Amino acid sequence: MNKKFITQAKKPHPLIKVWNNYPELFQNENTMLSVPSIERIIGEVFAPGKFYYYVINFADSTLYNHHEDILKIHGLNKYPAHLKEIIDLIHPDDLEFVMEAERMCMEKIKEINATDYLSELKFSYCFRMKTSKGNYELFHHQSLHTYRDEYGKDLQAINIHTNIEHITHQNSYTVLISGINGREDFHQMQWLKHSKTTEPTPVTFTKREVEIITYIAKGYSAGKVSECLNISKETVRTHRKNILRKANCKNCSELIKMAFEWGYL
């Protein structure tokens, strides 16, 4: 198969250099795709700030079904039609990390042999983007793959971008692959170029504690978390108390800030 799978991209972008190295994961033929269930997808992500989403067709990097807030958040006059228009909003100094983050995700998918359940995984990491104010602010990127062909190759994904500048200015340069729809996958990867100049994460949370932190970030009550995890409310409250103590945080707002900066969200 021709490695340059995005043969019909009208506006080439840097991520093509990464994706072209994984022809076994992506489909290169244009196919008429239906719009995925946005409501179901959004239920699997959290957005602790102003956010928007768009759907990407991997065959030609075209975008569609945008959330209307993309216009006012970035000060755009029209909806971006190609992924390059989104990438052009990213801070130039963060492009290297974005490309490496995508490569790390692809390598991890191959390593854990996750092609059969790729639609049940979420990719996430952070980078700075230009806003309607003309400056660059930190955004949290989440990507969920929604359609594959009969051979298991990727056709489509929903990308969700949330402005988290009000929470933290600090990028952890961490890439996460986590499970959705009941899957418990959690893979935390650090960009090596950045890790050489930073201190190790000061706190290590268990898989269960990471789940609790994610639900806290979604704003779930103890009752809602207990339903999702099938544990008692008292157990949830105990976990939350222990998490705050380990993180040396006074409240959940401080915890969410630290979780972003330590690469757990």
Secondary structure, DSSP 8 states (H G I E B T S, - for coil): --S---TT-SS--THHHHHTT-TTTB--S--------HHHHHTTS--SSSEEEEEEETTTTEEES--THHHHHHT-SS---BHHHHHTTB-GGGHHHHHHHHHHHHHHHHHTT-GGGGGGEEEEEEEEEE-TTSSEEEEEEEEEEEEE-TTS-EEEEEEEEEE-TTT-S----EEEEEE-TT---EEEEE-HHHHTTS---S----HHHHHHHHHHHTT--HHHHHHHHT--HHHHHHHHHHHHHHHT-SSHHHHHHHHHHTT--
